[in-house]
Amino acid sequence: MAAHRSERGDMKRTRLVVLAGLVLVVGAAVFGVPQSRTSAQTAPKGVPQYELDPSWPPKLPNNWIIGVPTWVAVDRHDHVWVLHRPRTAAPEQRANAAPAVIEFDPKGKFLQAWGGPGPGFDWPDTEHGIFVDGKDRVWITGINPRAGADVGTRNDDMLLKFTKAGKFLQQIGGRDVSGGNKDTKNPHQSAEVFVYAKTNEAFVADGYGNRRVWVIDADSGAHKRMWGAF
């Protein structure tokens, strides 16, 4: 148990470092930090030394702001996808929160934004992971009631799949349905998904509620195997 806590602590610290960088980048765009051009410097031993480019991305349309950013994905077109939590925006600015999923081109140009509750699926109360597979399908995970998002105690026991344009395709699992580590139909507060194109398998980091790697068919969602649960 102590080892698990240590590993989870290390993972959280690493994620905090990565997300802090994203907050600086997006925050610079949203709140109008003066633009300047920076580039990676090369250290004497050849290790790149990266600097923040506050001009990326440009300001969002509609006076949108973002809440807590949780994950960044890059698709096969080199487009950058940002997932954030609109509910975490400051109360006085929440009405201007951008939709949860935001797409940028490689130069940082805003392309589209979508996401949030809709008919036919259970949108996570606490957004967490995003992945765009080789078929341009966008996968979304959630981890409520973790992370202190103050949106209730319902469990995000679902994986969602959408087209790039935000059309709903499939839900695997649901709200408050997990049967634990032995469950072969439902996740439980999953952190992230990765789709391995050669075998068309989705590898689910099902580790906030459960303690396992869960492998499913990337099209049907059918259980294939799992490990780390016991």
C-alpha positions as CSV (number, residue, x, y, z in Angstrom):
1,M,0.0,0.0,0.0
2,A,2.9,2.4,0.8
3,A,4.4,1.7,-2.5
4,H,1.2,2.5,-4.3
5,R,0.9,5.8,-2.4
6,S,4.5,6.6,-3.4
7,E,4.0,5.9,-7.0
8,R,0.8,7.8,-7.1
9,G,2.5,10.7,-5.4
10,D,5.3,10.7,-8.0
11,M,2.8,10.6,-10.8
12,K,0.9,13.5,-9.4
13,R,4.0,15.6,-9.0
14,T,5.1,14.9,-12.6
15,R,1.6,15.8,-13.9
16,L,1.7,19.0,-11.8
17,V,4.9,20.1,-13.5
18,V,3.5,19.4,-17.0
19,L,0.2,21.1,-16.3
20,A,1.9,24.1,-14.7
21,G,3.6,24.7,-18.1
22,L,0.3,24.4,-19.9
23,V,-1.4,26.8,-17.5
24,L,1.4,29.4,-18.3
25,V,1.0,28.9,-22.0
26,V,-2.7,29.0,-22.2
27,G,-3.0,31.6,-19.5
28,A,-0.7,33.9,-21.4
29,A,-3.0,33.7,-24.4
30,V,-6.3,34.0,-22.6
31,F,-5.2,36.9,-20.4
32,G,-3.3,38.9,-22.9
33,V,0.3,38.6,-21.9
34,P,2.4,40.6,-24.4
35,Q,3.7,38.4,-27.2
36,S,7.3,37.6,-27.7
37,R,9.2,35.0,-29.7
38,T,11.3,32.4,-27.9
39,S,13.0,29.2,-29.0
40,A,14.8,26.2,-27.6
41,Q,18.4,26.8,-26.6
42,T,20.9,24.0,-26.8
43,A,22.9,23.3,-23.6
44,P,26.7,22.5,-23.9
45,K,26.0,18.8,-23.8
46,G,23.3,19.0,-26.5
47,V,20.2,18.9,-24.2
48,P,17.5,21.3,-25.5
49,Q,16.6,24.0,-23.0
50,Y,13.0,25.1,-23.7
51,E,11.6,28.5,-23.0
52,L,7.9,29.5,-22.7
53,D,6.4,31.0,-25.9
54,P,3.7,33.3,-24.6
55,S,2.3,33.9,-28.1
56,W,1.1,30.3,-28.3
57,P,-1.8,29.9,-28.6
58,P,-3.5,33.1,-29.6
59,K,-6.4,34.5,-27.6
60,L,-9.5,32.3,-27.7
61,P,-12.6,33.6,-29.5
62,N,-15.8,34.8,-27.8
63,N,-13.8,36.1,-24.8
64,W,-13.5,32.5,-23.6
65,I,-11.4,31.5,-20.7
66,I,-10.3,28.1,-19.6
67,G,-10.6,26.3,-16.2
68,V,-8.1,23.8,-14.9
69,P,-6.3,22.1,-17.9
70,T,-6.0,18.4,-17.3
71,W,-4.5,16.8,-20.4
72,V,-3.0,17.6,-23.8
73,A,-3.0,15.3,-26.8
74,V,-1.4,15.6,-30.3
75,D,-3.2,13.8,-33.2
76,R,-1.8,12.3,-36.4
77,H,-2.2,15.7,-38.1
78,D,-0.1,17.4,-35.4
79,H,-3.1,19.2,-34.1
80,V,-3.1,20.0,-30.4
81,W,-6.1,19.0,-28.2
82,V,-6.6,20.5,-24.8
83,L,-9.0,19.2,-22.2
84,H,-10.0,21.4,-19.4
85,R,-12.6,21.7,-16.6
86,P,-15.0,24.5,-17.3
87,R,-16.6,24.2,-13.9
88,T,-13.3,25.2,-12.2
89,A,-13.3,28.7,-13.8
90,A,-13.8,31.5,-11.2
91,P,-17.5,31.9,-10.4
92,E,-17.6,35.4,-11.8
93,Q,-16.1,34.2,-15.1
94,R,-17.7,30.8,-15.4
95,A,-20.3,32.0,-18.0
96,N,-17.4,32.7,-20.3
97,A,-15.7,29.3,-19.9
98,A,-14.8,27.6,-23.2
99,P,-16.2,24.1,-23.9
100,A,-14.1,21.4,-22.4
101,V,-12.4,20.2,-25.6
102,I,-10.3,22.7,-27.6
103,E,-8.4,22.0,-30.9
104,F,-5.5,24.0,-32.2
105,D,-3.5,23.6,-35.4
106,P,0.3,23.1,-35.2
107,K,0.8,26.9,-35.2
108,G,-1.6,27.5,-32.4
109,K,-4.5,28.7,-34.4
110,F,-7.9,28.0,-32.7
111,L,-9.9,25.5,-34.8
112,Q,-12.9,24.5,-32.7
113,A,-14.2,23.8,-29.2
114,W,-16.9,21.4,-28.1
115,G,-17.9,19.1,-25.2
116,G,-20.1,19.0,-22.2
117,P,-23.4,17.2,-21.2
118,G,-25.6,16.1,-24.1
119,P,-28.3,13.5,-25.0
120,G,-27.4,9.9,-25.1
121,F,-24.3,9.9,-22.9
122,D,-22.9,10.8,-19.5
123,W,-20.4,13.5,-19.7
124,P,-17.8,13.3,-16.8
125,D,-18.4,15.5,-13.8
126,T,-14.6,15.9,-13.5
127,E,-12.8,15.7,-16.9
128,H,-9.4,14.2,-16.9
129,G,-8.0,12.4,-20.0
130,I,-8.1,13.0,-23.8
131,F,-6.7,10.9,-26.6
132,V,-7.2,11.1,-30.4
133,D,-6.6,7.7,-32.1
134,G,-5.5,6.9,-35.6
135,K,-9.1,6.9,-36.9
136,D,-9.5,10.5,-35.6
137,R,-11.8,9.4,-32.7
138,V,-11.6,11.5,-29.6
139,W,-11.6,9.6,-26.3
140,I,-12.5,11.3,-23.0
141,T,-12.2,10.0,-19.5
142,G,-13.3,11.4,-16.1
143,I,-12.3,10.9,-12.4
144,N,-15.1,12.3,-10.3
145,P,-15.4,12.5,-7.3
146,R,-11.6,12.9,-7.2
147,A,-9.8,16.2,-7.6
148,G,-12.1,18.3,-5.5
149,A,-14.1,19.8,-8.3
150,D,-17.0,20.4,-6.0
151,V,-19.6,18.9,-8.4
152,G,-21.0,16.1,-6.2
153,T,-20.0,12.5,-5.4
154,R,-21.2,10.7,-8.6
155,N,-18.6,8.3,-10.0
156,D,-17.2,8.9,-13.5
157,D,-17.3,5.2,-14.6
158,M,-17.3,5.8,-18.3
159,L,-15.2,6.2,-21.4
160,L,-16.6,8.4,-24.1
161,K,-15.8,8.4,-27.8
162,F,-16.5,11.2,-30.3
163,T,-15.7,12.2,-33.8
164,K,-13.2,15.1,-34.2
165,A,-16.2,17.4,-34.7
166,G,-17.7,16.4,-31.4
167,K,-20.4,14.0,-32.6
168,F,-21.1,11.3,-30.0
169,L,-20.1,7.8,-31.1
170,Q,-19.9,5.5,-28.1
171,Q,-20.0,5.2,-24.3
172,I,-18.3,2.4,-22.4
173,G,-19.5,2.1,-18.9
174,G,-21.8,4.8,-17.2
175,R,-22.5,6.7,-14.1
176,D,-21.9,4.8,-10.8
177,V,-21.9,1.4,-12.4
178,S,-18.4,0.0,-11.7
179,G,-18.1,-3.4,-10.1
180,G,-14.5,-2.9,-9.1
181,N,-11.3,-4.4,-10.5
182,K,-13.0,-7.6,-11.6
183,D,-15.6,-5.7,-13.8
184,T,-15.0,-6.5,-17.5
185,K,-17.6,-4.0,-18.8
186,N,-17.1,-0.8,-16.9
187,P,-14.1,1.4,-15.9
188,H,-13.8,3.3,-12.7
189,Q,-12.4,6.8,-12.7
190,S,-10.0,6.1,-15.6
191,A,-7.0,8.4,-16.0
192,E,-6.3,8.0,-19.7
193,V,-6.6,5.9,-22.9
194,F,-4.1,4.9,-25.5
195,V,-5.1,3.1,-28.7
196,Y,-2.6,0.8,-30.3
197,A,-3.5,0.8,-34.0
198,K,-1.8,-2.4,-35.0
199,T,-4.1,-4.5,-32.8
200,N,-7.0,-2.0,-32.6
201,E,-6.8,-2.2,-28.8
202,A,-7.5,0.5,-26.3
203,F,-5.3,0.4,-23.2
204,V,-7.1,2.1,-20.4
205,A,-5.2,3.4,-17.3
206,D,-8.0,2.5,-15.0
207,G,-6.2,3.6,-11.9
208,Y,-8.0,6.3,-9.9
209,G,-10.9,4.2,-8.8
210,N,-9.5,0.7,-9.8
211,R,-5.9,-0.4,-9.9
212,R,-5.4,-1.9,-13.3
213,V,-4.5,-1.6,-16.9
214,W,-7.6,-2.6,-18.8
215,V,-7.4,-3.6,-22.5
216,I,-10.5,-3.5,-24.7
217,D,-11.4,-3.6,-28.4
218,A,-11.1,0.0,-29.7
219,D,-14.3,-0.4,-31.8
220,S,-16.7,-2.5,-29.8
221,G,-15.3,-1.8,-26.3
222,A,-15.3,-5.5,-25.5
223,H,-13.1,-6.8,-22.8
224,K,-9.9,-8.5,-23.9
225,R,-7.6,-8.7,-20.9
226,M,-6.3,-6.8,-17.8
227,W,-3.4,-6.8,-15.3
228,G,-2.3,-5.1,-12.1
229,A,-5.7,-5.5,-10.4
230,F,-4.8,-8.1,-7.9
